[in-house]
Amino acid sequence: MLLLFSLKVKYPENIILLRGGHEDRQINKHMGFGDECALKLKENIDDQYSFFSRVNKLFDKLPIAAIL
């Protein structure tokens, strides 16, 4: 993710980031991202300042489609 965002900053006109099917809070929680954050980062994923919550807030701001 950091690489993609770095590339977007460096080449804003050439990089388009879109939200995919797994960038939904409920889906990535169900698919294990929430458990992984809780286990590896020892955090409460329901806390608004957790890594899990912050990443999902970022995903919420990504567009879901692009016209090329």
HTML snippet that shows the backbone in 3Dmol.js (N, CA, C, O; Angstrom):
<script src="https://3Dmol.org/build/3Dmol-min.js"></script>
<div id="view" style="width:600px;height:400px;position:relative"></div>
<script>
const pdb = `
ATOM      1  N   MET A   1       0.817  -1.176   0.000  1.00  0.00           N
ATOM      2  CA  MET A   1       0.000   0.000   0.000  1.00  0.00           C
ATOM      3  C   MET A   1       0.865   1.245   0.000  1.00  0.00           C
ATOM      4  O   MET A   1       0.589   2.210  -0.714  1.00  0.00           O
ATOM      5  N   LEU A   2       1.920   1.214   0.814  1.00  0.00           N
ATOM      6  CA  LEU A   2       2.782   2.391   0.870  1.00  0.00           C
ATOM      7  C   LEU A   2       3.453   2.652  -0.471  1.00  0.00           C
ATOM      8  O   LEU A   2       3.605   3.804  -0.877  1.00  0.00           O
ATOM      9  N   LEU A   3       3.853   1.590  -1.157  1.00  0.00           N
ATOM     10  CA  LEU A   3       4.460   1.759  -2.475  1.00  0.00           C
ATOM     11  C   LEU A   3       3.455   2.383  -3.450  1.00  0.00           C
ATOM     12  O   LEU A   3       3.801   3.296  -4.199  1.00  0.00           O
ATOM     13  N   LEU A   4       2.232   1.895  -3.439  1.00  0.00           N
ATOM     14  CA  LEU A   4       1.227   2.442  -4.353  1.00  0.00           C
ATOM     15  C   LEU A   4       0.954   3.912  -4.073  1.00  0.00           C
ATOM     16  O   LEU A   4       0.841   4.710  -5.003  1.00  0.00           O
ATOM     17  N   PHE A   5       0.849   4.276  -2.804  1.00  0.00           N
ATOM     18  CA  PHE A   5       0.592   5.677  -2.469  1.00  0.00           C
ATOM     19  C   PHE A   5       1.800   6.549  -2.773  1.00  0.00           C
ATOM     20  O   PHE A   5       1.649   7.709  -3.157  1.00  0.00           O
ATOM     21  N   SER A   6       2.990   6.000  -2.605  1.00  0.00           N
ATOM     22  CA  SER A   6       4.201   6.750  -2.960  1.00  0.00           C
ATOM     23  C   SER A   6       4.254   7.016  -4.462  1.00  0.00           C
ATOM     24  O   SER A   6       4.599   8.113  -4.900  1.00  0.00           O
ATOM     25  N   LEU A   7       3.908   5.998  -5.238  1.00  0.00           N
ATOM     26  CA  LEU A   7       3.879   6.177  -6.694  1.00  0.00           C
ATOM     27  C   LEU A   7       2.817   7.192  -7.104  1.00  0.00           C
ATOM     28  O   LEU A   7       3.028   7.971  -8.034  1.00  0.00           O
ATOM     29  N   LYS A   8       1.681   7.188  -6.418  1.00  0.00           N
ATOM     30  CA  LYS A   8       0.632   8.159  -6.714  1.00  0.00           C
ATOM     31  C   LYS A   8       1.109   9.584  -6.445  1.00  0.00           C
ATOM     32  O   LYS A   8       0.789  10.502  -7.201  1.00  0.00           O
ATOM     33  N   VAL A   9       1.871   9.768  -5.372  1.00  0.00           N
ATOM     34  CA  VAL A   9       2.405  11.094  -5.051  1.00  0.00           C
ATOM     35  C   VAL A   9       3.433  11.522  -6.091  1.00  0.00           C
ATOM     36  O   VAL A   9       3.451  12.674  -6.526  1.00  0.00           O
ATOM     37  N   LYS A  10       4.296  10.575  -6.487  1.00  0.00           N
ATOM     38  CA  LYS A  10       5.363  10.903  -7.431  1.00  0.00           C
ATOM     39  C   LYS A  10       4.838  11.095  -8.855  1.00  0.00           C
ATOM     40  O   LYS A  10       5.307  11.976  -9.576  1.00  0.00           O
ATOM     41  N   TYR A  11       3.879  10.283  -9.254  1.00  0.00           N
ATOM     42  CA  TYR A  11       3.328  10.331 -10.612  1.00  0.00           C
ATOM     43  C   TYR A  11       1.801  10.479 -10.564  1.00  0.00           C
ATOM     44  O   TYR A  11       1.091   9.558 -10.970  1.00  0.00           O
ATOM     45  N   PRO A  12       1.289  11.592 -10.088  1.00  0.00           N
ATOM     46  CA  PRO A  12      -0.159  11.719  -9.880  1.00  0.00           C
ATOM     47  C   PRO A  12      -0.996  11.576 -11.154  1.00  0.00           C
ATOM     48  O   PRO A  12      -2.141  11.128 -11.087  1.00  0.00           O
ATOM     49  N   GLU A  13      -0.456  11.941 -12.285  1.00  0.00           N
ATOM     50  CA  GLU A  13      -1.221  11.843 -13.538  1.00  0.00           C
ATOM     51  C   GLU A  13      -1.165  10.442 -14.140  1.00  0.00           C
ATOM     52  O   GLU A  13      -1.996  10.102 -14.982  1.00  0.00           O
ATOM     53  N   ASN A  14      -0.197   9.621 -13.722  1.00  0.00           N
ATOM     54  CA  ASN A  14       0.004   8.303 -14.326  1.00  0.00           C
ATOM     55  C   ASN A  14      -0.550   7.156 -13.493  1.00  0.00           C
ATOM     56  O   ASN A  14      -0.703   6.047 -14.003  1.00  0.00           O
ATOM     57  N   ILE A  15      -0.851   7.399 -12.229  1.00  0.00           N
ATOM     58  CA  ILE A  15      -1.310   6.342 -11.325  1.00  0.00           C
ATOM     59  C   ILE A  15      -2.760   6.622 -10.937  1.00  0.00           C
ATOM     60  O   ILE A  15      -3.099   7.720 -10.496  1.00  0.00           O
ATOM     61  N   ILE A  16      -3.601   5.613 -11.108  1.00  0.00           N
ATOM     62  CA  ILE A  16      -4.996   5.705 -10.701  1.00  0.00           C
ATOM     63  C   ILE A  16      -5.254   4.584  -9.702  1.00  0.00           C
ATOM     64  O   ILE A  16      -5.104   3.407 -10.031  1.00  0.00           O
ATOM     65  N   LEU A  17      -5.639   4.944  -8.496  1.00  0.00           N
ATOM     66  CA  LEU A  17      -5.948   3.957  -7.467  1.00  0.00           C
ATOM     67  C   LEU A  17      -7.454   3.815  -7.344  1.00  0.00           C
ATOM     68  O   LEU A  17      -8.167   4.805  -7.178  1.00  0.00           O
ATOM     69  N   LEU A  18      -7.933   2.586  -7.426  1.00  0.00           N
ATOM     70  CA  LEU A  18      -9.360   2.308  -7.322  1.00  0.00           C
ATOM     71  C   LEU A  18      -9.615   1.353  -6.157  1.00  0.00           C
ATOM     72  O   LEU A  18      -8.755   0.554  -5.785  1.00  0.00           O
ATOM     73  N   ARG A  19     -10.794   1.455  -5.604  1.00  0.00           N
ATOM     74  CA  ARG A  19     -11.203   0.543  -4.539  1.00  0.00           C
ATOM     75  C   ARG A  19     -11.723  -0.731  -5.191  1.00  0.00           C
ATOM     76  O   ARG A  19     -12.521  -0.680  -6.127  1.00  0.00           O
ATOM     77  N   GLY A  20     -11.272  -1.852  -4.699  1.00  0.00           N
ATOM     78  CA  GLY A  20     -11.717  -3.139  -5.217  1.00  0.00           C
ATOM     79  C   GLY A  20     -12.737  -3.779  -4.288  1.00  0.00           C
ATOM     80  O   GLY A  20     -13.205  -3.159  -3.333  1.00  0.00           O
ATOM     81  N   GLY A  21     -13.069  -5.007  -4.579  1.00  0.00           N
ATOM     82  CA  GLY A  21     -14.077  -5.716  -3.792  1.00  0.00           C
ATOM     83  C   GLY A  21     -13.674  -6.002  -2.366  1.00  0.00           C
ATOM     84  O   GLY A  21     -14.537  -6.089  -1.492  1.00  0.00           O
ATOM     85  N   HIS A  22     -12.386  -6.151  -2.103  1.00  0.00           N
ATOM     86  CA  HIS A  22     -11.934  -6.469  -0.750  1.00  0.00           C
ATOM     87  C   HIS A  22     -11.610  -5.225   0.067  1.00  0.00           C
ATOM     88  O   HIS A  22     -11.209  -5.346   1.224  1.00  0.00           O
ATOM     89  N   GLU A  23     -11.769  -4.054  -0.492  1.00  0.00           N
ATOM     90  CA  GLU A  23     -11.501  -2.822   0.247  1.00  0.00           C
ATOM     91  C   GLU A  23     -12.767  -2.298   0.927  1.00  0.00           C
ATOM     92  O   GLU A  23     -12.933  -1.089   1.088  1.00  0.00           O
ATOM     93  N   ASP A  24     -13.624  -3.173   1.310  1.00  0.00           N
ATOM     94  CA  ASP A  24     -14.818  -2.859   2.079  1.00  0.00           C
ATOM     95  C   ASP A  24     -14.592  -3.339   3.511  1.00  0.00           C
ATOM     96  O   ASP A  24     -14.080  -4.439   3.719  1.00  0.00           O
ATOM     97  N   ARG A  25     -14.963  -2.541   4.484  1.00  0.00           N
ATOM     98  CA  ARG A  25     -14.696  -2.838   5.898  1.00  0.00           C
ATOM     99  C   ARG A  25     -15.203  -4.223   6.302  1.00  0.00           C
ATOM    100  O   ARG A  25     -14.464  -4.998   6.908  1.00  0.00           O
ATOM    101  N   GLN A  26     -16.440  -4.534   5.976  1.00  0.00           N
ATOM    102  CA  GLN A  26     -17.013  -5.820   6.386  1.00  0.00           C
ATOM    103  C   GLN A  26     -16.347  -6.995   5.682  1.00  0.00           C
ATOM    104  O   GLN A  26     -16.133  -8.045   6.287  1.00  0.00           O
ATOM    105  N   ILE A  27     -16.021  -6.821   4.415  1.00  0.00           N
ATOM    106  CA  ILE A  27     -15.399  -7.921   3.670  1.00  0.00           C
ATOM    107  C   ILE A  27     -13.974  -8.162   4.150  1.00  0.00           C
ATOM    108  O   ILE A  27     -13.596  -9.311   4.382  1.00  0.00           O
ATOM    109  N   ASN A  28     -13.165  -7.100   4.305  1.00  0.00           N
ATOM    110  CA  ASN A  28     -11.786  -7.362   4.723  1.00  0.00           C
ATOM    111  C   ASN A  28     -11.711  -7.789   6.190  1.00  0.00           C
ATOM    112  O   ASN A  28     -10.743  -8.429   6.602  1.00  0.00           O
ATOM    113  N   LYS A  29     -12.729  -7.436   6.977  1.00  0.00           N
ATOM    114  CA  LYS A  29     -12.801  -7.954   8.352  1.00  0.00           C
ATOM    115  C   LYS A  29     -13.111  -9.449   8.316  1.00  0.00           C
ATOM    116  O   LYS A  29     -12.488 -10.236   9.029  1.00  0.00           O
ATOM    117  N   HIS A  30     -14.077  -9.833   7.482  1.00  0.00           N
ATOM    118  CA  HIS A  30     -14.473 -11.238   7.360  1.00  0.00           C
ATOM    119  C   HIS A  30     -13.366 -12.092   6.735  1.00  0.00           C
ATOM    120  O   HIS A  30     -13.215 -13.263   7.082  1.00  0.00           O
ATOM    121  N   MET A  31     -12.595 -11.508   5.817  1.00  0.00           N
ATOM    122  CA  MET A  31     -11.553 -12.258   5.121  1.00  0.00           C
ATOM    123  C   MET A  31     -10.243 -12.354   5.906  1.00  0.00           C
ATOM    124  O   MET A  31      -9.283 -12.959   5.429  1.00  0.00           O
ATOM    125  N   GLY A  32     -10.195 -11.768   7.092  1.00  0.00           N
ATOM    126  CA  GLY A  32      -9.033 -11.977   7.952  1.00  0.00           C
ATOM    127  C   GLY A  32      -8.155 -10.776   8.213  1.00  0.00           C
ATOM    128  O   GLY A  32      -7.257 -10.856   9.051  1.00  0.00           O
ATOM    129  N   PHE A  33      -8.376  -9.661   7.528  1.00  0.00           N
ATOM    130  CA  PHE A  33      -7.527  -8.488   7.743  1.00  0.00           C
ATOM    131  C   PHE A  33      -7.694  -7.942   9.157  1.00  0.00           C
ATOM    132  O   PHE A  33      -6.717  -7.527   9.780  1.00  0.00           O
ATOM    133  N   GLY A  34      -8.919  -7.940   9.663  1.00  0.00           N
ATOM    134  CA  GLY A  34      -9.169  -7.474  11.029  1.00  0.00           C
ATOM    135  C   GLY A  34      -8.483  -8.353  12.060  1.00  0.00           C
ATOM    136  O   GLY A  34      -7.867  -7.852  13.001  1.00  0.00           O
ATOM    137  N   ASP A  35      -8.590  -9.680  11.880  1.00  0.00           N
ATOM    138  CA  ASP A  35      -7.928 -10.614  12.806  1.00  0.00           C
ATOM    139  C   ASP A  35      -6.418 -10.454  12.765  1.00  0.00           C
ATOM    140  O   ASP A  35      -5.753 -10.511  13.799  1.00  0.00           O
ATOM    141  N   GLU A  36      -5.882 -10.255  11.580  1.00  0.00           N
ATOM    142  CA  GLU A  36      -4.438 -10.091  11.443  1.00  0.00           C
ATOM    143  C   GLU A  36      -3.958  -8.817  12.133  1.00  0.00           C
ATOM    144  O   GLU A  36      -2.925  -8.827  12.802  1.00  0.00           O
ATOM    145  N   CYS A  37      -4.699  -7.723  11.977  1.00  0.00           N
ATOM    146  CA  CYS A  37      -4.339  -6.469  12.664  1.00  0.00           C
ATOM    147  C   CYS A  37      -4.425  -6.642  14.169  1.00  0.00           C
ATOM    148  O   CYS A  37      -3.553  -6.177  14.904  1.00  0.00           O
ATOM    149  N   ALA A  38      -5.486  -7.316  14.635  1.00  0.00           N
ATOM    150  CA  ALA A  38      -5.649  -7.523  16.078  1.00  0.00           C
ATOM    151  C   ALA A  38      -4.523  -8.383  16.634  1.00  0.00           C
ATOM    152  O   ALA A  38      -3.994  -8.103  17.710  1.00  0.00           O
ATOM    153  N   LEU A  39      -4.159  -9.420  15.906  1.00  0.00           N
ATOM    154  CA  LEU A  39      -3.127 -10.344  16.379  1.00  0.00           C
ATOM    155  C   LEU A  39      -1.726  -9.747  16.288  1.00  0.00           C
ATOM    156  O   LEU A  39      -0.988  -9.742  17.272  1.00  0.00           O
ATOM    157  N   LYS A  40      -1.364  -9.250  15.128  1.00  0.00           N
ATOM    158  CA  LYS A  40       0.003  -8.773  14.920  1.00  0.00           C
ATOM    159  C   LYS A  40       0.275  -7.417  15.546  1.00  0.00           C
ATOM    160  O   LYS A  40       1.386  -7.160  16.009  1.00  0.00           O
ATOM    161  N   LEU A  41      -0.724  -6.551  15.566  1.00  0.00           N
ATOM    162  CA  LEU A  41      -0.519  -5.204  16.097  1.00  0.00           C
ATOM    163  C   LEU A  41      -1.056  -5.057  17.518  1.00  0.00           C
ATOM    164  O   LEU A  41      -0.903  -4.012  18.150  1.00  0.00           O
ATOM    165  N   LYS A  42      -1.693  -6.136  18.013  1.00  0.00           N
ATOM    166  CA  LYS A  42      -2.258  -6.145  19.368  1.00  0.00           C
ATOM    167  C   LYS A  42      -3.151  -4.930  19.601  1.00  0.00           C
ATOM    168  O   LYS A  42      -2.960  -4.164  20.546  1.00  0.00           O
ATOM    169  N   GLU A  43      -4.120  -4.777  18.720  1.00  0.00           N
ATOM    170  CA  GLU A  43      -5.004  -3.629  18.809  1.00  0.00           C
ATOM    171  C   GLU A  43      -6.456  -4.066  18.793  1.00  0.00           C
ATOM    172  O   GLU A  43      -6.792  -5.164  18.351  1.00  0.00           O
ATOM    173  N   ASN A  44      -7.300  -3.188  19.281  1.00  0.00           N
ATOM    174  CA  ASN A  44      -8.740  -3.376  19.202  1.00  0.00           C
ATOM    175  C   ASN A  44      -9.185  -2.773  17.876  1.00  0.00           C
ATOM    176  O   ASN A  44      -9.128  -1.557  17.695  1.00  0.00           O
ATOM    177  N   ILE A  45      -9.624  -3.610  16.955  1.00  0.00           N
ATOM    178  CA  ILE A  45      -9.940  -3.114  15.615  1.00  0.00           C
ATOM    179  C   ILE A  45     -11.183  -2.229  15.597  1.00  0.00           C
ATOM    180  O   ILE A  45     -11.431  -1.541  14.606  1.00  0.00           O
ATOM    181  N   ASP A  46     -11.965  -2.234  16.670  1.00  0.00           N
ATOM    182  CA  ASP A  46     -13.141  -1.371  16.739  1.00  0.00           C
ATOM    183  C   ASP A  46     -12.799   0.038  17.204  1.00  0.00           C
ATOM    184  O   ASP A  46     -13.643   0.932  17.135  1.00  0.00           O
ATOM    185  N   ASP A  47     -11.564   0.251  17.680  1.00  0.00           N
ATOM    186  CA  ASP A  47     -11.119   1.579  18.087  1.00  0.00           C
ATOM    187  C   ASP A  47     -10.940   2.433  16.839  1.00  0.00           C
ATOM    188  O   ASP A  47     -10.341   1.983  15.862  1.00  0.00           O
ATOM    189  N   GLN A  48     -11.453   3.656  16.861  1.00  0.00           N
ATOM    190  CA  GLN A  48     -11.387   4.518  15.674  1.00  0.00           C
ATOM    191  C   GLN A  48      -9.964   4.907  15.296  1.00  0.00           C
ATOM    192  O   GLN A  48      -9.732   5.340  14.167  1.00  0.00           O
ATOM    193  N   TYR A  49      -9.005   4.764  16.208  1.00  0.00           N
ATOM    194  CA  TYR A  49      -7.619   5.126  15.915  1.00  0.00           C
ATOM    195  C   TYR A  49      -6.747   3.906  15.604  1.00  0.00           C
ATOM    196  O   TYR A  49      -5.531   4.037  15.463  1.00  0.00           O
ATOM    197  N   SER A  50      -7.352   2.734  15.498  1.00  0.00           N
ATOM    198  CA  SER A  50      -6.572   1.538  15.178  1.00  0.00           C
ATOM    199  C   SER A  50      -6.113   1.587  13.719  1.00  0.00           C
ATOM    200  O   SER A  50      -6.696   2.287  12.891  1.00  0.00           O
ATOM    201  N   PHE A  51      -5.071   0.839  13.427  1.00  0.00           N
ATOM    202  CA  PHE A  51      -4.570   0.746  12.052  1.00  0.00           C
ATOM    203  C   PHE A  51      -5.681   0.256  11.126  1.00  0.00           C
ATOM    204  O   PHE A  51      -5.865   0.785  10.030  1.00  0.00           O
ATOM    205  N   PHE A  52      -6.412  -0.751  11.574  1.00  0.00           N
ATOM    206  CA  PHE A  52      -7.509  -1.315  10.786  1.00  0.00           C
ATOM    207  C   PHE A  52      -8.529  -0.229  10.424  1.00  0.00           C
ATOM    208  O   PHE A  52      -8.935  -0.126   9.267  1.00  0.00           O
ATOM    209  N   SER A  53      -8.940   0.572  11.395  1.00  0.00           N
ATOM    210  CA  SER A  53      -9.924   1.628  11.140  1.00  0.00           C
ATOM    211  C   SER A  53      -9.371   2.708  10.219  1.00  0.00           C
ATOM    212  O   SER A  53     -10.073   3.202   9.336  1.00  0.00           O
ATOM    213  N   ARG A  54      -8.133   3.064  10.427  1.00  0.00           N
ATOM    214  CA  ARG A  54      -7.534   4.115   9.590  1.00  0.00           C
ATOM    215  C   ARG A  54      -7.379   3.662   8.142  1.00  0.00           C
ATOM    216  O   ARG A  54      -7.637   4.432   7.216  1.00  0.00           O
ATOM    217  N   VAL A  55      -6.960   2.417   7.948  1.00  0.00           N
ATOM    218  CA  VAL A  55      -6.824   1.898   6.585  1.00  0.00           C
ATOM    219  C   VAL A  55      -8.200   1.856   5.906  1.00  0.00           C
ATOM    220  O   VAL A  55      -8.326   2.188   4.727  1.00  0.00           O
ATOM    221  N   ASN A  56      -9.210   1.453   6.649  1.00  0.00           N
ATOM    222  CA  ASN A  56     -10.551   1.398   6.061  1.00  0.00           C
ATOM    223  C   ASN A  56     -11.103   2.780   5.758  1.00  0.00           C
ATOM    224  O   ASN A  56     -11.838   2.942   4.784  1.00  0.00           O
ATOM    225  N   LYS A  57     -10.772   3.769   6.556  1.00  0.00           N
ATOM    226  CA  LYS A  57     -11.180   5.143   6.238  1.00  0.00           C
ATOM    227  C   LYS A  57     -10.517   5.599   4.943  1.00  0.00           C
ATOM    228  O   LYS A  57     -11.122   6.304   4.136  1.00  0.00           O
ATOM    229  N   LEU A  58      -9.269   5.187   4.759  1.00  0.00           N
ATOM    230  CA  LEU A  58      -8.564   5.517   3.522  1.00  0.00           C
ATOM    231  C   LEU A  58      -9.226   4.805   2.333  1.00  0.00           C
ATOM    232  O   LEU A  58      -9.434   5.412   1.283  1.00  0.00           O
ATOM    233  N   PHE A  59      -9.554   3.524   2.503  1.00  0.00           N
ATOM    234  CA  PHE A  59     -10.236   2.787   1.440  1.00  0.00           C
ATOM    235  C   PHE A  59     -11.567   3.436   1.082  1.00  0.00           C
ATOM    236  O   PHE A  59     -11.953   3.454  -0.087  1.00  0.00           O
ATOM    237  N   ASP A  60     -12.275   3.973   2.087  1.00  0.00           N
ATOM    238  CA  ASP A  60     -13.576   4.599   1.845  1.00  0.00           C
ATOM    239  C   ASP A  60     -13.442   5.819   0.937  1.00  0.00           C
ATOM    240  O   ASP A  60     -14.405   6.193   0.267  1.00  0.00           O
ATOM    241  N   LYS A  61     -12.284   6.436   0.903  1.00  0.00           N
ATOM    242  CA  LYS A  61     -12.080   7.627   0.085  1.00  0.00           C
ATOM    243  C   LYS A  61     -11.641   7.312  -1.347  1.00  0.00           C
ATOM    244  O   LYS A  61     -11.654   8.194  -2.205  1.00  0.00           O
ATOM    245  N   LEU A  62     -11.258   6.073  -1.607  1.00  0.00           N
ATOM    246  CA  LEU A  62     -10.857   5.685  -2.962  1.00  0.00           C
ATOM    247  C   LEU A  62     -12.080   5.591  -3.872  1.00  0.00           C
ATOM    248  O   LEU A  62     -13.142   5.139  -3.441  1.00  0.00           O
ATOM    249  N   PRO A  63     -11.936   6.011  -5.118  1.00  0.00           N
ATOM    250  CA  PRO A  63     -13.061   5.873  -6.052  1.00  0.00           C
ATOM    251  C   PRO A  63     -13.309   4.396  -6.394  1.00  0.00           C
ATOM    252  O   PRO A  63     -12.395   3.572  -6.352  1.00  0.00           O
ATOM    253  N   ILE A  64     -14.561   4.086  -6.732  1.00  0.00           N
ATOM    254  CA  ILE A  64     -14.892   2.693  -7.048  1.00  0.00           C
ATOM    255  C   ILE A  64     -14.855   2.410  -8.544  1.00  0.00           C
ATOM    256  O   ILE A  64     -14.980   1.258  -8.961  1.00  0.00           O
ATOM    257  N   ALA A  65     -14.687   3.446  -9.347  1.00  0.00           N
ATOM    258  CA  ALA A  65     -14.638   3.250 -10.797  1.00  0.00           C
ATOM    259  C   ALA A  65     -13.907   4.422 -11.451  1.00  0.00           C
ATOM    260  O   ALA A  65     -13.740   5.490 -10.861  1.00  0.00           O
ATOM    261  N   ALA A  66     -13.484   4.184 -12.672  1.00  0.00           N
ATOM    262  CA  ALA A  66     -12.831   5.229 -13.458  1.00  0.00           C
ATOM    263  C   ALA A  66     -13.276   5.115 -14.913  1.00  0.00           C
ATOM    264  O   ALA A  66     -13.506   4.015 -15.415  1.00  0.00           O
ATOM    265  N   ILE A  67     -13.395   6.243 -15.576  1.00  0.00           N
ATOM    266  CA  ILE A  67     -13.698   6.265 -16.999  1.00  0.00           C
ATOM    267  C   ILE A  67     -12.399   6.523 -17.742  1.00  0.00           C
ATOM    268  O   ILE A  67     -11.737   7.536 -17.517  1.00  0.00           O
ATOM    269  N   LEU A  68     -12.041   5.614 -18.617  1.00  0.00           N
ATOM    270  CA  LEU A  68     -10.801   5.733 -19.374  1.00  0.00           C
ATOM    271  C   LEU A  68     -11.099   6.118 -20.806  1.00  0.00           C
ATOM    272  O   LEU A  68     -10.179   6.267 -21.610  1.00  0.00           O
TER     273      LEU A  68
END
`;
const viewer = $3Dmol.createViewer("view");
viewer.addModel(pdb, "pdb");
viewer.setStyle({}, {cartoon: {color: "spectrum"}});
viewer.zoomTo();
viewer.render();
</script>
